[in-house]
Amino acid sequence: MIPEHKTAIVPALLKGIAGTIAVFAVLTALSYQNQLPVDGKLVMGFPWEFYSEGTGYNLERDEYASFENFKPFKLTGNILFAMAVYMLLRLLLRMLAKKGS
């Protein structure tokens, strides 16, 4: 027979993963800046930019140039930041719920 406290970990872990993904998605959506038509740059990531893309005219070469940058370490940092924000939000909501009752 499996002890009850071991099976209670799975739903809590799934809630944590879903919450982290939700916070990450919200922060990424809020930080999304698509200025391609204006200055030729697209940027994503909060607090660190993990993806950027752009295009522009290079005067020295007399041609259009483009770039695309993806930084996996900054993406990992953003996911860890989202996890910390999620855990803080859960702690604050728990404290508010205890004060209310």
C-alpha positions as CSV (number, residue, x, y, z in Angstrom):
1,M,0.0,0.0,0.0
2,I,1.3,3.5,-0.9
3,P,1.4,6.0,1.9
4,E,-1.0,8.9,1.4
5,H,1.6,11.7,1.7
6,K,3.6,10.3,-1.2
7,T,0.6,10.4,-3.6
8,A,-0.2,14.0,-2.4
9,I,3.1,15.2,-3.9
10,V,2.1,14.5,-7.5
11,P,-0.9,17.0,-7.6
12,A,1.1,19.6,-5.8
13,L,4.0,19.2,-8.3
14,L,1.6,19.4,-11.3
15,K,0.0,22.5,-9.9
16,G,3.5,24.0,-9.5
17,I,4.5,23.2,-13.0
18,A,1.2,24.6,-14.4
19,G,1.5,27.7,-12.3
20,T,5.1,28.3,-13.4
21,I,4.1,27.9,-17.1
22,A,1.2,30.3,-16.6
23,V,3.4,33.0,-14.9
24,F,6.1,32.5,-17.6
25,A,3.6,32.9,-20.4
26,V,2.1,36.0,-18.8
27,L,5.5,37.6,-18.3
28,T,6.7,36.7,-21.8
29,A,3.5,38.1,-23.3
30,L,3.8,41.3,-21.4
31,S,7.4,41.7,-22.4
32,Y,6.8,41.0,-26.1
33,Q,7.8,43.9,-28.2
34,N,7.3,43.7,-32.0
35,Q,8.8,46.8,-33.5
36,L,9.8,45.2,-36.8
37,P,7.8,47.8,-38.9
38,V,9.3,50.7,-36.9
39,D,12.9,50.0,-36.0
40,G,13.3,46.4,-37.2
41,K,13.5,44.6,-33.9
42,L,11.4,42.0,-32.1
43,V,12.3,41.2,-28.4
44,M,10.9,38.7,-25.9
45,G,11.7,37.9,-22.3
46,F,11.4,39.3,-18.8
47,P,13.5,40.0,-16.8
48,W,16.1,38.9,-19.3
49,E,15.7,39.0,-23.1
50,F,16.1,35.4,-24.3
51,Y,15.0,36.0,-27.9
52,S,15.6,38.9,-30.3
53,E,15.3,39.2,-34.0
54,G,15.7,42.2,-36.3
55,T,16.6,43.7,-39.6
56,G,18.1,46.9,-40.8
57,Y,20.2,48.7,-43.4
58,N,24.0,48.4,-43.1
59,L,25.6,51.6,-44.5
60,E,29.1,50.2,-44.7
61,R,28.0,47.2,-46.8
62,D,25.2,49.0,-48.6
63,E,22.8,46.1,-47.9
64,Y,20.1,45.0,-45.6
65,A,21.2,42.8,-42.7
66,S,19.2,40.7,-40.3
67,F,19.9,38.9,-37.1
68,E,18.3,36.3,-34.8
69,N,19.5,35.6,-31.2
70,F,18.2,32.9,-28.9
71,K,19.9,32.6,-25.4
72,P,19.0,29.3,-23.7
73,F,20.6,30.4,-20.4
74,K,18.5,33.5,-20.2
75,L,15.4,31.4,-21.0
76,T,16.3,29.1,-18.1
77,G,16.8,32.1,-15.9
78,N,13.3,33.4,-16.9
79,I,11.7,30.1,-16.1
80,L,13.4,30.0,-12.7
81,F,12.2,33.6,-12.1
82,A,8.7,32.6,-13.1
83,M,8.9,29.7,-10.6
84,A,9.9,32.1,-7.8
85,V,7.1,34.5,-8.7
86,Y,4.6,31.7,-8.6
87,M,5.8,30.4,-5.2
88,L,5.6,34.0,-3.8
89,L,2.1,34.4,-5.2
90,R,1.0,31.2,-3.6
91,L,2.5,32.1,-0.3
92,L,0.9,35.5,-0.3
93,L,-2.5,34.1,-1.3
94,R,-2.2,31.5,1.5
95,M,-1.4,34.2,4.1
96,L,-4.3,36.3,2.9
97,A,-6.7,33.4,3.1
98,K,-5.6,32.6,6.7
99,K,-6.2,36.3,7.7
100,G,-9.6,36.3,6.1
101,S,-10.8,33.2,8.0
